[in-house]
Amino acid sequence: MPAIVLEHVWKSYPRHTGRLLLRNKIAGWFRRPPEPFYALRDVSFTLEHGEGVAVIGPNGAGKSTLLSLLSGLVAPDRGHATVNGRVGALLELGSGFHPDLTGAENIHLNAALLGFSGRNTEAMFEDIVEFSGLRDSIHEPLRTYSTGMTMRLAFAVAVQVNPDILILDEILQVGDHAFQAKCLEKVQEFKRAGKTILCVSHAAASLLGMCGRAIWLDRGELILDGEIRRVVAAYEGLAVPEENS
């Protein structure tokens, strides 16, 4: 059974034109609504267990929507998305966290959203705090954390829940250089353990080290799916290397 299967998935969002005067809003009731924005258009692919797959493409290509869909945060308009296994996801900053709760309380909140009991969360709490390096701040409200600190806590939770599928959005933006290296080593550890990894990053060098396959999205459409060096070279407009090079 594959880890992830997408079958002809479409996802759209309504277009907003900003604030309207009441008379313009009433007039809009009698006009045809604008075409929705399609973040994903008829996307299909399959990921096997143990694969490392990069998602590349320009801003607005549909990458974050794809990760949100696979994380269960949004549902497709059409088509089917099947995920087999526990998912650990590091998406946009503070996703699943509350700024008025402490770091410790947010660990429990995030773990509960992932289906863990209080007892299970307590069992892995120390490992999460140790990995994050935030022991001195763990009982402070999240609103007092810097962006880097929040991302460190989010990454620590995502990896310590021992997911079958790890979904990462811009991993290299997590914390300082030392913590980035720690994150990359953890991802490599997951890779060696046969976990499925799906990640978005604009740093091609890191993708080459973590993933053997890439999916290129543009304007919601799947442009190319294949060996990562060939897809990255095509995306960057370079000469595509031979298979045996």
C-alpha positions in Angstrom: 0.0 0.0 0.0 1.6 3.3 -1.1 2.2 6.1 1.5 0.4 8.8 -0.5 -1.9 8.6 -3.5 -3.3 11.6 -5.3 -5.9 11.0 -8.0 -7.0 13.9 -10.2 -7.0 16.4 -7.3 -8.4 19.9 -7.7 -8.4 22.6 -5.1 -9.7 26.1 -5.5 -10.2 29.2 -3.4 -12.7 32.1 -4.0 -11.2 35.3 -5.3 -11.6 38.3 -3.0 -11.6 41.9 -4.3 -11.2 43.6 -1.0 -13.8 45.6 1.0 -16.9 46.7 -0.9 -19.5 49.4 -0.3 -22.9 48.0 0.5 -24.4 49.1 -2.9 -21.5 47.3 -4.8 -22.0 44.2 -2.7 -25.7 44.1 -3.5 -25.0 44.7 -7.2 -22.6 41.8 -7.0 -25.4 39.5 -6.1 -26.8 39.9 -9.6 -23.5 39.4 -11.5 -21.7 36.2 -12.2 -19.2 35.5 -9.5 -15.5 35.7 -10.6 -13.7 32.5 -11.5 -12.1 30.9 -8.4 -8.3 30.7 -8.0 -7.2 27.1 -8.7 -4.3 26.2 -6.4 -4.2 22.6 -7.7 -5.4 21.5 -11.1 -5.9 17.8 -11.8 -2.8 16.6 -9.9 -2.0 12.9 -9.7 1.0 11.0 -8.3 1.9 8.2 -5.9 4.5 8.1 -3.2 5.8 4.8 -1.9 6.9 4.2 1.7 10.5 5.2 2.2 10.7 7.7 -0.7 12.2 11.2 -0.3 10.3 13.6 -2.6 10.9 17.3 -3.1 8.2 19.7 -4.3 9.6 22.6 -6.3 8.1 25.5 -8.2 7.7 29.3 -8.1 5.7 31.2 -5.5 2.0 30.5 -6.1 2.6 27.2 -7.8 0.4 25.3 -5.3 3.2 23.8 -3.1 1.9 24.9 0.3 -1.7 23.9 -0.7 -0.5 20.5 -1.6 1.3 20.1 1.8 -1.8 21.4 3.6 -4.0 18.9 1.8 -1.7 16.0 2.6 -1.6 17.1 6.3 -5.4 17.1 6.5 -5.8 20.8 6.9 -7.8 21.3 3.7 -9.9 18.9 1.5 -9.8 18.7 -2.3 -12.7 20.0 -4.3 -12.5 17.1 -6.7 -10.5 13.9 -6.8 -9.1 11.8 -4.0 -6.1 12.2 -1.7 -5.1 9.1 0.4 -2.5 9.1 3.1 -1.5 5.8 4.8 0.4 6.4 8.0 0.9 8.9 10.8 1.9 12.4 9.5 4.3 14.8 11.1 4.1 18.2 9.5 6.1 21.4 9.7 4.2 24.0 7.7 3.7 27.7 8.0 4.9 29.5 11.1 2.9 28.7 14.3 0.6 26.3 12.5 -1.3 24.4 15.3 0.1 26.7 18.0 -1.6 29.3 20.2 0.4 32.5 21.0 -1.1 32.9 24.5 -0.2 29.4 25.6 3.3 28.5 26.9 5.7 26.4 24.9 4.9 23.5 27.1 1.2 23.9 26.7 1.6 24.2 23.0 3.5 20.9 22.9 0.5 19.2 24.6 -1.9 21.0 22.3 0.0 20.0 19.1 0.4 16.4 20.3 -3.4 16.2 21.1 -4.2 17.4 17.5 -2.0 14.6 16.3 -4.0 12.1 18.3 -1.7 11.5 21.2 -3.0 11.0 24.8 -1.7 13.1 27.7 0.3 10.1 28.9 2.0 9.6 25.6 2.8 13.3 25.4 4.4 13.3 28.8 6.5 10.3 27.7 8.0 12.3 24.8 7.9 15.8 26.4 11.5 15.8 27.6 12.8 14.6 24.2 10.9 17.5 22.5 12.2 20.1 24.8 15.8 18.7 24.6 15.7 18.7 20.8 14.3 22.2 20.6 16.9 23.7 22.9 14.3 25.9 24.5 14.4 24.5 28.1 14.9 28.0 29.6 11.8 29.4 27.7 9.5 26.4 27.6 7.2 27.8 30.3 7.0 31.3 28.7 4.0 32.3 26.4 4.6 31.6 22.7 4.0 35.3 21.9 7.4 36.0 23.6 9.2 33.6 21.3 11.1 34.8 18.2 10.3 33.4 14.8 13.2 31.0 15.0 12.3 29.8 18.5 8.7 29.0 17.3 10.0 27.1 14.3 12.4 25.2 16.5 9.6 24.1 18.8 7.4 23.2 15.8 10.1 21.1 14.2 10.9 19.3 17.5 7.2 18.3 17.9 7.0 17.2 14.2 9.9 14.8 14.4 9.6 13.5 18.0 6.1 12.1 17.4 7.8 9.5 15.2 5.7 9.9 12.1 5.6 7.5 9.2 5.4 10.5 6.8 7.3 13.7 7.4 6.1 16.8 5.6 8.3 19.9 5.7 7.9 23.4 4.2 11.2 25.3 3.9 13.2 23.3 6.5 16.2 25.5 6.0 14.4 28.5 7.5 14.3 26.8 10.9 16.5 28.6 13.5 20.2 29.3 13.3 22.9 27.3 11.3 23.6 24.9 14.1 19.9 24.0 14.5 19.5 23.8 10.7 22.3 21.2 10.7 20.6 19.3 13.5 17.3 19.3 11.6 19.0 18.0 8.4 20.7 15.2 10.4 17.3 14.3 11.9 15.8 14.1 8.4 18.6 11.9 7.2 18.0 9.7 10.3 14.3 9.4 9.2 15.5 8.6 5.7 17.7 5.8 6.9 14.8 4.4 8.9 12.7 4.1 5.8 10.3 7.0 6.5 8.6 8.8 3.7 9.7 12.5 3.4 8.0 15.2 1.4 9.5 18.6 1.5 9.5 22.1 -0.1 12.6 24.2 -0.2 14.2 26.7 -2.5 17.6 25.4 -1.6 18.3 22.9 -4.3 21.5 21.6 -2.6 19.6 20.5 0.4 16.9 18.8 -1.7 19.5 16.8 -3.6 20.8 15.5 -0.3 17.4 14.5 1.1 15.4 13.4 -1.9 15.8 11.1 -4.9 12.7 12.4 -6.7 11.1 15.8 -7.4 7.7 17.0 -8.4 7.6 20.4 -10.2 4.4 22.4 -9.8 3.5 25.6 -11.7 0.1 27.4 -11.4 -1.4 24.4 -9.7 -0.4 21.9 -12.5 2.1 19.1 -12.3 4.7 19.9 -14.9 7.3 17.2 -14.3 7.8 14.2 -11.9 11.0 12.2 -11.9 14.6 11.9 -10.7 15.5 15.0 -8.7 18.6 16.1 -10.7 16.7 16.0 -14.0 13.6 17.8 -12.6 15.7 20.5 -10.8 17.8 21.0 -14.0 14.6 21.4 -16.1 13.1 23.8 -13.6 16.2 25.9 -13.6 16.5 25.8 -17.4 19.8 23.9 -17.3 20.9 21.1 -19.5 19.3 17.9 -18.3 22.1 15.4 -17.2 22.2 11.9 -18.6 20.9 9.1 -16.4 24.3 7.5 -15.9 26.2 10.8 -15.3 
